[in-house]
């Protein structure tokens, strides 16, 4: 069994389900598309990464999608609704599994942004 404990993944290099072969992984930096984030949340929720303690995430808008907003990778770029959905899903799952999550946005900032755009709360 692989003993890798820290990994940095750039989009499409390693789909989230491929990480199940790294059960000792403790720290993951993952840069992918929104769908990868939802898949990663499922992998974590299914306890396929039992040793994971730190998760740093960033997302890019999928290639070929007609999007109005820029990718949400830094404080200067506004998050879009899909980013908020994926982030909150990961935050929920990581909280249940005691995994510290690092992202450029905080929940309050995402809620504020989405409220300004839609007048609908995320939670």
N, CA, C and O atoms as CSV, one atom per row, in Angstrom:
chain,resi,resn,atom,element,x,y,z
A,1,UNK,N,N,0.848,-1.180,0.000
A,1,UNK,CA,C,0.000,0.000,0.000
A,1,UNK,C,C,0.892,1.241,0.000
A,1,UNK,O,O,1.941,1.254,0.645
A,2,UNK,N,N,0.488,2.254,-0.702
A,2,UNK,CA,C,1.266,3.492,-0.820
A,2,UNK,C,C,1.324,4.228,0.511
A,2,UNK,O,O,0.352,4.242,1.266
A,3,UNK,N,N,2.462,4.833,0.789
A,3,UNK,CA,C,2.684,5.549,2.039
A,3,UNK,C,C,2.742,7.061,1.840
A,3,UNK,O,O,3.146,7.779,2.755
A,4,UNK,N,N,2.353,7.557,0.682
A,4,UNK,CA,C,2.397,8.986,0.394
A,4,UNK,C,C,1.539,9.744,1.399
A,4,UNK,O,O,0.388,9.378,1.634
A,5,UNK,N,N,2.107,10.822,2.007
A,5,UNK,CA,C,1.389,11.563,3.048
A,5,UNK,C,C,0.986,12.969,2.624
A,5,UNK,O,O,0.096,13.561,3.235
A,6,UNK,N,N,1.627,13.521,1.583
A,6,UNK,CA,C,1.286,14.859,1.110
A,6,UNK,C,C,1.294,14.859,-0.407
A,6,UNK,O,O,2.167,14.262,-1.037
A,7,UNK,N,N,0.299,15.542,-0.993
A,7,UNK,CA,C,0.176,15.531,-2.441
A,7,UNK,C,C,-0.415,16.845,-2.924
A,7,UNK,O,O,-1.342,17.383,-2.318
A,8,UNK,N,N,0.135,17.358,-4.027
A,8,UNK,CA,C,-0.419,18.527,-4.709
A,8,UNK,C,C,-0.896,18.062,-6.072
A,8,UNK,O,O,-0.118,17.531,-6.866
A,9,UNK,N,N,-2.181,18.263,-6.341
A,9,UNK,CA,C,-2.784,17.784,-7.581
A,9,UNK,C,C,-3.280,18.961,-8.390
A,9,UNK,O,O,-4.001,19.821,-7.885
A,10,UNK,N,N,-2.883,18.991,-9.656
A,10,UNK,CA,C,-3.391,19.987,-10.585
A,10,UNK,C,C,-4.409,19.308,-11.479
A,10,UNK,O,O,-4.268,18.131,-11.810
A,11,UNK,N,N,-5.427,20.045,-11.865
A,11,UNK,CA,C,-6.573,19.487,-12.589
A,11,UNK,C,C,-6.237,18.371,-13.574
A,11,UNK,O,O,-5.252,18.425,-14.310
A,12,UNK,N,N,-7.080,17.383,-13.553
A,12,UNK,CA,C,-7.036,16.224,-14.454
A,12,UNK,C,C,-5.812,15.332,-14.264
A,12,UNK,O,O,-5.721,14.277,-14.890
A,13,UNK,N,N,-4.876,15.734,-13.416
A,13,UNK,CA,C,-3.700,14.899,-13.178
A,13,UNK,C,C,-4.091,13.636,-12.404
A,13,UNK,O,O,-3.591,12.544,-12.674
A,14,UNK,N,N,-4.985,13.809,-11.448
A,14,UNK,CA,C,-5.455,12.676,-10.655
A,14,UNK,C,C,-6.899,12.933,-10.249
A,14,UNK,O,O,-7.155,13.737,-9.353
A,15,UNK,N,N,-7.832,12.270,-10.887
A,15,UNK,CA,C,-9.233,12.448,-10.497
A,15,UNK,C,C,-9.420,12.051,-9.031
A,15,UNK,O,O,-8.693,11.188,-8.539
A,16,UNK,N,N,-10.361,12.648,-8.334
A,16,UNK,CA,C,-10.522,12.369,-6.905
A,16,UNK,C,C,-10.639,10.893,-6.544
A,16,UNK,O,O,-10.085,10.461,-5.534
A,17,UNK,N,N,-11.355,10.109,-7.360
A,17,UNK,CA,C,-11.497,8.696,-7.003
A,17,UNK,C,C,-10.178,7.928,-7.087
A,17,UNK,O,O,-10.058,6.861,-6.486
A,18,UNK,N,N,-9.198,8.438,-7.809
A,18,UNK,CA,C,-7.901,7.767,-7.859
A,18,UNK,C,C,-7.140,7.916,-6.543
A,18,UNK,O,O,-6.193,7.174,-6.281
A,19,UNK,N,N,-7.553,8.869,-5.722
A,19,UNK,CA,C,-6.874,9.104,-4.447
A,19,UNK,C,C,-7.186,8.032,-3.411
A,19,UNK,O,O,-6.504,7.958,-2.389
A,20,UNK,N,N,-8.190,7.204,-3.645
A,20,UNK,CA,C,-8.542,6.161,-2.681
A,20,UNK,C,C,-7.405,5.158,-2.490
A,20,UNK,O,O,-7.393,4.402,-1.519
A,21,UNK,N,N,-6.466,5.159,-3.406
A,21,UNK,CA,C,-5.321,4.251,-3.305
A,21,UNK,C,C,-4.219,4.830,-2.428
A,21,UNK,O,O,-3.137,4.253,-2.324
A,22,UNK,N,N,-4.490,5.967,-1.797
A,22,UNK,CA,C,-3.515,6.628,-0.917
A,22,UNK,C,C,-4.130,6.823,0.476
A,22,UNK,O,O,-4.337,7.959,0.903
A,23,UNK,N,N,-4.419,5.742,1.177
A,23,UNK,CA,C,-5.133,5.854,2.455
A,23,UNK,C,C,-4.346,6.576,3.549
A,23,UNK,O,O,-4.938,7.027,4.529
A,24,UNK,N,N,-3.047,6.692,3.404
A,24,UNK,CA,C,-2.238,7.372,4.420
A,24,UNK,C,C,-2.071,8.862,4.140
A,24,UNK,O,O,-1.391,9.562,4.891
A,25,UNK,N,N,-2.682,9.347,3.071
A,25,UNK,CA,C,-2.569,10.750,2.689
A,25,UNK,C,C,-3.120,11.641,3.802
A,25,UNK,O,O,-4.265,11.479,4.226
A,26,UNK,N,N,-2.289,12.591,4.277
A,26,UNK,CA,C,-2.674,13.481,5.367
A,26,UNK,C,C,-2.953,14.901,4.889
A,26,UNK,O,O,-3.792,15.595,5.462
A,27,UNK,N,N,-2.257,15.333,3.849
A,27,UNK,CA,C,-2.371,16.712,3.377
A,27,UNK,C,C,-2.528,16.723,1.859
A,27,UNK,O,O,-1.711,16.160,1.131
A,28,UNK,N,N,-3.601,17.380,1.397
A,28,UNK,CA,C,-3.893,17.406,-0.032
A,28,UNK,C,C,-4.142,18.835,-0.487
A,28,UNK,O,O,-4.960,19.548,0.095
A,29,UNK,N,N,-3.436,19.247,-1.526
A,29,UNK,CA,C,-3.703,20.510,-2.212
A,29,UNK,C,C,-4.298,20.126,-3.548
A,29,UNK,O,O,-3.644,19.478,-4.366
A,30,UNK,N,N,-5.546,20.528,-3.770
A,30,UNK,CA,C,-6.247,20.080,-4.970
A,30,UNK,C,C,-6.743,21.262,-5.784
A,30,UNK,O,O,-7.481,22.110,-5.283
A,31,UNK,N,N,-6.330,21.310,-7.044
A,31,UNK,CA,C,-6.779,22.328,-7.987
A,31,UNK,C,C,-7.476,21.593,-9.116
A,31,UNK,O,O,-6.842,20.858,-9.872
A,32,UNK,N,N,-8.784,21.792,-9.229
A,32,UNK,CA,C,-9.525,21.095,-10.264
A,32,UNK,C,C,-10.750,21.862,-10.686
A,32,UNK,O,O,-10.888,23.051,-10.398
A,33,UNK,N,N,-11.635,21.177,-11.367
A,33,UNK,CA,C,-12.888,21.780,-11.796
A,33,UNK,C,C,-13.942,21.529,-10.724
A,33,UNK,O,O,-13.726,20.734,-9.809
A,34,UNK,N,N,-15.067,22.197,-10.837
A,34,UNK,CA,C,-16.120,22.083,-9.841
A,34,UNK,C,C,-16.577,20.640,-9.633
A,34,UNK,O,O,-16.782,20.212,-8.497
A,35,UNK,N,N,-16.736,19.900,-10.710
A,35,UNK,CA,C,-17.166,18.507,-10.593
A,35,UNK,C,C,-16.167,17.691,-9.782
A,35,UNK,O,O,-16.552,16.782,-9.047
A,36,UNK,N,N,-14.878,18.017,-9.918
A,36,UNK,CA,C,-13.850,17.341,-9.122
A,36,UNK,C,C,-14.076,17.600,-7.641
A,36,UNK,O,O,-13.893,16.709,-6.812
A,37,UNK,N,N,-14.473,18.825,-7.312
A,37,UNK,CA,C,-14.723,19.167,-5.916
A,37,UNK,C,C,-15.862,18.363,-5.325
A,37,UNK,O,O,-15.778,17.912,-4.182
A,38,UNK,N,N,-16.930,18.177,-6.092
A,38,UNK,CA,C,-18.058,17.376,-5.617
A,38,UNK,C,C,-17.657,15.907,-5.477
A,38,UNK,O,O,-18.067,15.225,-4.537
A,39,UNK,N,N,-16.854,15.435,-6.423
A,39,UNK,CA,C,-16.366,14.056,-6.355
A,39,UNK,C,C,-15.439,13.873,-5.156
A,39,UNK,O,O,-15.500,12.854,-4.468
A,40,UNK,N,N,-14.584,14.858,-4.908
A,40,UNK,CA,C,-13.682,14.810,-3.763
A,40,UNK,C,C,-14.470,14.784,-2.455
A,40,UNK,O,O,-14.111,14.061,-1.525
A,41,UNK,N,N,-15.536,15.564,-2.384
A,41,UNK,CA,C,-16.388,15.560,-1.193
A,41,UNK,C,C,-16.952,14.162,-0.953
A,41,UNK,O,O,-17.019,13.709,0.190
A,42,UNK,N,N,-17.356,13.478,-2.018
A,42,UNK,CA,C,-17.900,12.125,-1.883
A,42,UNK,C,C,-16.831,11.149,-1.404
A,42,UNK,O,O,-17.107,10.288,-0.569
A,43,UNK,N,N,-15.617,11.276,-1.926
A,43,UNK,CA,C,-14.506,10.410,-1.515
A,43,UNK,C,C,-14.232,10.595,-0.018
A,43,UNK,O,O,-14.043,9.620,0.710
A,44,UNK,N,N,-14.212,11.842,0.427
A,44,UNK,CA,C,-13.961,12.122,1.848
A,44,UNK,C,C,-15.117,11.618,2.702
A,44,UNK,O,O,-14.896,11.016,3.753
A,45,UNK,N,N,-16.349,11.860,2.256
A,45,UNK,CA,C,-17.523,11.425,3.014
A,45,UNK,C,C,-17.566,9.900,3.149
A,45,UNK,O,O,-17.980,9.379,4.185
A,46,UNK,N,N,-17.143,9.196,2.118
A,46,UNK,CA,C,-17.122,7.727,2.142
A,46,UNK,C,C,-15.928,7.181,2.933
A,46,UNK,O,O,-15.708,5.971,2.967
A,47,UNK,N,N,-15.171,8.058,3.557
A,47,UNK,CA,C,-14.016,7.704,4.394
A,47,UNK,C,C,-12.942,6.940,3.617
A,47,UNK,O,O,-12.290,6.046,4.155
A,48,UNK,N,N,-12.769,7.306,2.340
A,48,UNK,CA,C,-11.752,6.667,1.507
A,48,UNK,C,C,-10.365,7.266,1.740
A,48,UNK,O,O,-9.360,6.699,1.312
A,49,UNK,N,N,-10.316,8.416,2.420
A,49,UNK,CA,C,-9.042,9.053,2.792
A,49,UNK,C,C,-9.048,9.228,4.313
A,49,UNK,O,O,-9.133,10.354,4.805
A,50,UNK,N,N,-8.958,8.131,5.055
A,50,UNK,CA,C,-9.139,8.182,6.503
A,50,UNK,C,C,-8.088,8.997,7.259
A,50,UNK,O,O,-8.357,9.465,8.365
A,51,UNK,N,N,-6.919,9.171,6.694
A,51,UNK,CA,C,-5.853,9.908,7.374
A,51,UNK,C,C,-5.811,11.385,7.004
A,51,UNK,O,O,-5.006,12.135,7.556
A,52,UNK,N,N,-6.669,11.818,6.072
A,52,UNK,CA,C,-6.641,13.207,5.605
A,52,UNK,C,C,-6.955,14.161,6.758
A,52,UNK,O,O,-7.957,14.003,7.455
A,53,UNK,N,N,-6.080,15.156,6.946
A,53,UNK,CA,C,-6.258,16.145,8.006
A,53,UNK,C,C,-6.256,17.579,7.487
A,53,UNK,O,O,-6.783,18.473,8.149
A,54,UNK,N,N,-5.665,17.812,6.303
A,54,UNK,CA,C,-5.587,19.150,5.723
A,54,UNK,C,C,-5.944,19.100,4.242
A,54,UNK,O,O,-5.432,18.272,3.488
A,55,UNK,N,N,-6.837,20.006,3.845
A,55,UNK,CA,C,-7.246,20.089,2.447
A,55,UNK,C,C,-7.208,21.540,2.004
A,55,UNK,O,O,-7.878,22.396,2.582
A,56,UNK,N,N,-6.426,21.806,0.981
A,56,UNK,CA,C,-6.379,23.135,0.373
A,56,UNK,C,C,-6.968,22.997,-1.018
A,56,UNK,O,O,-6.551,22.139,-1.796
A,57,UNK,N,N,-7.957,23.858,-1.333
A,57,UNK,CA,C,-8.653,23.702,-2.602
A,57,UNK,C,C,-8.674,24.980,-3.419
A,57,UNK,O,O,-8.632,26.086,-2.879
A,58,UNK,N,N,-8.740,24.809,-4.716
A,58,UNK,CA,C,-9.045,25.907,-5.634
A,58,UNK,C,C,-9.695,25.270,-6.859
A,58,UNK,O,O,-9.441,24.110,-7.186
A,59,UNK,N,N,-10.533,26.048,-7.521
A,59,UNK,CA,C,-11.282,25.517,-8.657
A,59,UNK,C,C,-11.120,26.408,-9.872
A,59,UNK,O,O,-10.864,27.606,-9.759
A,60,UNK,N,N,-11.273,25.800,-11.028
A,60,UNK,CA,C,-11.267,26.526,-12.287
A,60,UNK,C,C,-12.564,26.232,-13.015
A,60,UNK,O,O,-13.133,25.149,-12.883
A,61,UNK,N,N,-13.020,27.196,-13.777
A,61,UNK,CA,C,-14.211,26.988,-14.591
A,61,UNK,C,C,-13.867,25.948,-15.649
A,61,UNK,O,O,-12.822,26.054,-16.291
A,62,UNK,N,N,-14.730,24.936,-15.849
A,62,UNK,CA,C,-14.441,23.895,-16.848
A,62,UNK,C,C,-14.233,24.489,-18.244
A,62,UNK,O,O,-14.937,25.415,-18.646
A,63,UNK,N,N,-13.283,23.958,-18.957
A,63,UNK,CA,C,-12.994,24.412,-20.315
A,63,UNK,C,C,-14.218,24.161,-21.189
A,63,UNK,O,O,-14.842,23.103,-21.110
A,64,UNK,N,N,-14.550,25.134,-22.014
A,64,UNK,CA,C,-15.663,24.982,-22.927
A,64,UNK,C,C,-16.996,25.438,-22.369
A,64,UNK,O,O,-17.994,25.451,-23.089
A,65,UNK,N,N,-17.030,25.816,-21.089
A,65,UNK,CA,C,-18.286,26.284,-20.505
A,65,UNK,C,C,-18.414,27.775,-20.780
A,65,UNK,O,O,-17.428,28.510,-20.717
A,66,UNK,N,N,-19.594,28.206,-21.078
A,66,UNK,CA,C,-19.852,29.622,-21.314
A,66,UNK,C,C,-20.202,30.266,-19.981
A,66,UNK,O,O,-21.345,30.188,-19.531
A,67,UNK,N,N,-19.222,30.900,-19.352
A,67,UNK,CA,C,-19.412,31.457,-18.021
A,67,UNK,C,C,-19.238,32.968,-18.054
A,67,UNK,O,O,-18.479,33.513,-18.854
A,68,UNK,N,N,-19.955,33.615,-17.172
A,68,UNK,CA,C,-19.901,35.065,-17.113
A,68,UNK,C,C,-18.823,35.531,-16.145
A,68,UNK,O,O,-18.190,36.563,-16.369
A,69,UNK,N,N,-18.609,34.773,-15.064
A,69,UNK,CA,C,-17.639,35.184,-14.053
A,69,UNK,C,C,-16.303,34.490,-14.244
A,69,UNK,O,O,-16.210,33.440,-14.880
A,70,UNK,N,N,-15.294,35.089,-13.692
A,70,UNK,CA,C,-13.939,34.525,-13.755
A,70,UNK,C,C,-13.814,33.361,-12.780
A,70,UNK,O,O,-14.626,33.242,-11.863
A,71,UNK,N,N,-12.807,32.494,-12.960
A,71,UNK,CA,C,-12.572,31.431,-11.984
A,71,UNK,C,C,-12.326,32.032,-10.600
A,71,UNK,O,O,-11.733,33.103,-10.471
A,72,UNK,N,N,-12.787,31.333,-9.580
A,72,UNK,CA,C,-12.672,31.832,-8.212
A,72,UNK,C,C,-11.461,31.229,-7.530
A,72,UNK,O,O,-11.585,30.263,-6.776
A,73,UNK,N,N,-10.300,31.788,-7.787
A,73,UNK,CA,C,-9.088,31.233,-7.210
A,73,UNK,C,C,-8.386,32.186,-6.257
A,73,UNK,O,O,-7.465,31.771,-5.554
A,74,UNK,N,N,-8.782,33.418,-6.213
A,74,UNK,CA,C,-8.127,34.346,-5.306
A,74,UNK,C,C,-9.137,35.350,-4.788
A,74,UNK,O,O,-10.264,35.425,-5.279
A,75,UNK,N,N,-8.726,36.122,-3.791
A,75,UNK,CA,C,-9.599,37.108,-3.172
A,75,UNK,C,C,-10.079,38.153,-4.176
A,75,UNK,O,O,-11.158,38.720,-4.006
A,76,UNK,N,N,-9.304,38.411,-5.201
A,76,UNK,CA,C,-9.690,39.460,-6.154
A,76,UNK,C,C,-10.763,39.005,-7.143
A,76,UNK,O,O,-11.436,39.841,-7.746
A,77,UNK,N,N,-10.930,37.688,-7.317
A,77,UNK,CA,C,-11.956,37.161,-8.212
A,77,UNK,C,C,-13.218,36.851,-7.423
A,77,UNK,O,O,-13.130,36.180,-6.395
A,78,UNK,N,N,-14.373,37.302,-7.850
A,78,UNK,CA,C,-15.600,36.973,-7.121
A,78,UNK,C,C,-15.959,35.509,-7.313
A,78,UNK,O,O,-15.784,34.976,-8.409
A,79,UNK,N,N,-16.460,34.842,-6.268
A,79,UNK,CA,C,-16.875,33.457,-6.439
A,79,UNK,C,C,-18.190,33.404,-7.201
A,79,UNK,O,O,-18.998,34.329,-7.117
A,80,UNK,N,N,-18.404,32.333,-7.937
A,80,UNK,CA,C,-19.707,32.167,-8.571
A,80,UNK,C,C,-20.527,31.168,-7.745
A,80,UNK,O,O,-20.022,30.608,-6.772
A,81,UNK,N,N,-21.758,30.951,-8.122
A,81,UNK,CA,C,-22.646,30.109,-7.324
A,81,UNK,C,C,-22.165,28.665,-7.231
A,81,UNK,O,O,-22.299,28.031,-6.184
A,82,UNK,N,N,-21.608,28.146,-8.317
A,82,UNK,CA,C,-21.141,26.766,-8.284
A,82,UNK,C,C,-19.971,26.616,-7.330
A,82,UNK,O,O,-19.870,25.614,-6.622
A,83,UNK,N,N,-19.089,27.601,-7.306
A,83,UNK,CA,C,-17.974,27.574,-6.356
A,83,UNK,C,C,-18.536,27.488,-4.946
A,83,UNK,O,O,-18.082,26.677,-4.138
A,84,UNK,N,N,-19.527,28.327,-4.650
A,84,UNK,CA,C,-20.119,28.343,-3.318
A,84,UNK,C,C,-20.724,26.986,-2.979
A,84,UNK,O,O,-20.549,26.490,-1.866
A,85,UNK,N,N,-21.432,26.384,-3.925
A,85,UNK,CA,C,-22.055,25.072,-3.694
A,85,UNK,C,C,-21.004,24.009,-3.377
A,85,UNK,O,O,-21.146,23.255,-2.415
A,86,UNK,N,N,-19.961,23.957,-4.185
A,86,UNK,CA,C,-18.902,22.964,-3.996
A,86,UNK,C,C,-18.167,23.220,-2.685
A,86,UNK,O,O,-17.902,22.292,-1.921
A,87,UNK,N,N,-17.841,24.476,-2.433
A,87,UNK,CA,C,-17.127,24.835,-1.205
A,87,UNK,C,C,-17.930,24.428,0.030
A,87,UNK,O,O,-17.378,23.838,0.958
A,88,UNK,N,N,-19.216,24.735,0.050
A,88,UNK,CA,C,-20.043,24.405,1.209
A,88,UNK,C,C,-20.201,22.895,1.385
A,88,UNK,O,O,-20.251,22.401,2.511
A,89,UNK,N,N,-20.279,22.173,0.285
A,89,UNK,CA,C,-20.351,20.715,0.374
A,89,UNK,C,C,-19.064,20.155,0.983
A,89,UNK,O,O,-19.105,19.316,1.883
A,90,UNK,N,N,-17.924,20.628,0.481
A,90,UNK,CA,C,-16.643,20.179,1.035
A,90,UNK,C,C,-16.495,20.591,2.494
A,90,UNK,O,O,-16.012,19.810,3.313
A,91,UNK,N,N,-16.902,21.796,2.819
A,91,UNK,CA,C,-16.815,22.286,4.194
A,91,UNK,C,C,-17.633,21.404,5.135
A,91,UNK,O,O,-17.179,21.076,6.231
A,92,UNK,N,N,-18.811,21.030,4.717
A,92,UNK,CA,C,-19.671,20.174,5.528
A,92,UNK,C,C,-19.027,18.803,5.759
A,92,UNK,O,O,-18.952,18.321,6.889
A,93,UNK,N,N,-18.570,18.195,4.677
A,93,UNK,CA,C,-17.963,16.865,4.769
A,93,UNK,C,C,-16.671,16.916,5.578
A,93,UNK,O,O,-16.428,16.051,6.420
A,94,UNK,N,N,-15.844,17.924,5.325
A,94,UNK,CA,C,-14.575,18.040,6.043
A,94,UNK,C,C,-14.810,18.274,7.537
A,94,UNK,O,O,-14.061,17.766,8.372
A,95,UNK,N,N,-15.836,19.032,7.866
A,95,UNK,CA,C,-16.172,19.256,9.271
A,95,UNK,C,C,-16.535,17.954,9.974
A,95,UNK,O,O,-16.117,17.715,11.106
A,96,UNK,N,N,-17.310,17.122,9.303
A,96,UNK,CA,C,-17.708,15.832,9.870
A,96,UNK,C,C,-16.512,14.907,10.077
A,96,UNK,O,O,-16.483,14.111,11.015
A,97,UNK,N,N,-15.527,15.024,9.189
A,97,UNK,CA,C,-14.355,14.133,9.235
A,97,UNK,C,C,-13.148,14.779,9.924
A,97,UNK,O,O,-12.062,14.199,9.941
A,98,UNK,N,N,-13.331,15.966,10.487
A,98,UNK,CA,C,-12.262,16.687,11.193
A,98,UNK,C,C,-11.065,16.983,10.297
A,98,UNK,O,O,-9.914,16.811,10.697
A,99,UNK,N,N,-11.358,17.429,9.087
A,99,UNK,CA,C,-10.330,17.810,8.118
A,99,UNK,C,C,-10.323,19.335,8.031
A,99,UNK,O,O,-11.356,19.945,7.756
A,100,UNK,N,N,-9.173,19.948,8.263
A,100,UNK,CA,C,-9.043,21.404,8.145
A,100,UNK,C,C,-9.024,21.768,6.671
A,100,UNK,O,O,-8.259,21.200,5.892
A,101,UNK,N,N,-9.874,22.721,6.290
A,101,UNK,CA,C,-9.977,23.108,4.885
A,101,UNK,C,C,-9.470,24.535,4.703
A,101,UNK,O,O,-9.832,25.443,5.452
A,102,UNK,N,N,-8.624,24.711,3.691
A,102,UNK,CA,C,-8.061,26.022,3.375
A,102,UNK,C,C,-8.577,26.448,2.013
A,102,UNK,O,O,-8.472,25.708,1.035
A,103,UNK,N,N,-9.135,27.648,1.962
A,103,UNK,CA,C,-9.663,28.194,0.725
A,103,UNK,C,C,-9.556,29.702,0.806
A,103,UNK,O,O,-9.534,30.262,1.902
A,104,UNK,N,N,-9.488,30.376,-0.350
A,104,UNK,CA,C,-9.398,31.837,-0.310
A,104,UNK,C,C,-10.665,32.510,0.215
A,104,UNK,O,O,-10.630,33.697,0.538
A,105,UNK,N,N,-11.782,31.785,0.309
A,105,UNK,CA,C,-13.050,32.381,0.729
A,105,UNK,C,C,-13.542,31.776,2.028
A,105,UNK,O,O,-13.331,30.592,2.290
A,106,UNK,N,N,-14.197,32.589,2.837
A,106,UNK,CA,C,-14.848,32.133,4.060
A,106,UNK,C,C,-16.343,32.007,3.784
A,106,UNK,O,O,-16.861,32.623,2.852
A,107,UNK,N,N,-17.032,31.212,4.590
A,107,UNK,CA,C,-18.462,30.977,4.410
A,107,UNK,C,C,-19.232,32.295,4.403
A,107,UNK,O,O,-20.108,32.497,3.562
A,108,UNK,N,N,-18.910,33.187,5.332
A,108,UNK,CA,C,-19.624,34.464,5.426
A,108,UNK,C,C,-19.456,35.287,4.144
A,108,UNK,O,O,-20.402,35.932,3.691
A,109,UNK,N,N,-18.269,35.265,3.570
A,109,UNK,CA,C,-18.019,36.001,2.330
A,109,UNK,C,C,-18.823,35.421,1.172
A,109,UNK,O,O,-19.376,36.162,0.359
A,110,UNK,N,N,-18.886,34.094,1.102
A,110,UNK,CA,C,-19.661,33.444,0.042
A,110,UNK,C,C,-21.148,33.744,0.191
A,110,UNK,O,O,-21.825,34.048,-0.790
A,111,UNK,N,N,-21.655,33.659,1.421
A,111,UNK,CA,C,-23.070,33.956,1.650
A,111,UNK,C,C,-23.383,35.400,1.267
A,111,UNK,O,O,-24.402,35.673,0.632
A,112,UNK,N,N,-22.514,36.308,1.651
A,112,UNK,CA,C,-22.708,37.724,1.333
A,112,UNK,C,C,-22.731,37.939,-0.179
A,112,UNK,O,O,-23.575,38.672,-0.695
A,113,UNK,N,N,-21.814,37.307,-0.873
A,113,UNK,CA,C,-21.737,37.451,-2.321
A,113,UNK,C,C,-23.001,36.915,-2.998
A,113,UNK,O,O,-23.586,37.580,-3.854
A,114,UNK,N,N,-23.411,35.715,-2.610
A,114,UNK,CA,C,-24.582,35.102,-3.230
A,114,UNK,C,C,-25.841,35.898,-2.899
A,114,UNK,O,O,-26.725,36.034,-3.744
A,115,UNK,N,N,-25.930,36.421,-1.690
A,115,UNK,CA,C,-27.078,37.258,-1.327
A,115,UNK,C,C,-27.149,38.505,-2.213
A,115,UNK,O,O,-28.225,38.911,-2.652
A,116,UNK,N,N,-25.996,39.094,-2.460
A,116,UNK,CA,C,-25.971,40.270,-3.336
A,116,UNK,C,C,-26.411,39.908,-4.752
A,116,UNK,O,O,-27.065,40.708,-5.421
A,117,UNK,N,N,-26.061,38.720,-5.209
A,117,UNK,CA,C,-26.385,38.312,-6.581
A,117,UNK,C,C,-27.815,37.820,-6.734
A,117,UNK,O,O,-28.461,38.111,-7.741
A,118,UNK,N,N,-28.327,37.074,-5.749
A,118,UNK,CA,C,-29.619,36.403,-5.902
A,118,UNK,C,C,-30.665,36.769,-4.880
A,118,UNK,O,O,-31.858,36.589,-5.122
A,119,UNK,N,N,-30.247,37.269,-3.763
A,119,UNK,CA,C,-31.124,37.477,-2.617
A,119,UNK,C,C,-31.620,36.141,-2.054
A,119,UNK,O,O,-32.692,36.078,-1.451
A,120,UNK,N,N,-30.824,35.056,-2.256
A,120,UNK,CA,C,-31.132,33.737,-1.688
A,120,UNK,C,C,-29.961,33.266,-0.847
A,120,UNK,O,O,-28.841,33.204,-1.355
A,121,UNK,N,N,-30.178,32.925,0.445
A,121,UNK,CA,C,-29.069,32.412,1.266
A,121,UNK,C,C,-28.654,31.017,0.811
A,121,UNK,O,O,-29.440,30.273,0.224
A,122,UNK,N,N,-27.394,30.684,1.098
A,122,UNK,CA,C,-26.868,29.380,0.706
A,122,UNK,C,C,-27.304,28.278,1.654
A,122,UNK,O,O,-27.435,27.126,1.241
A,123,UNK,N,N,-27.527,28.606,2.895
A,123,UNK,CA,C,-27.806,27.558,3.876
A,123,UNK,C,C,-29.262,27.360,4.142
A,123,UNK,O,O,-29.632,26.507,4.949
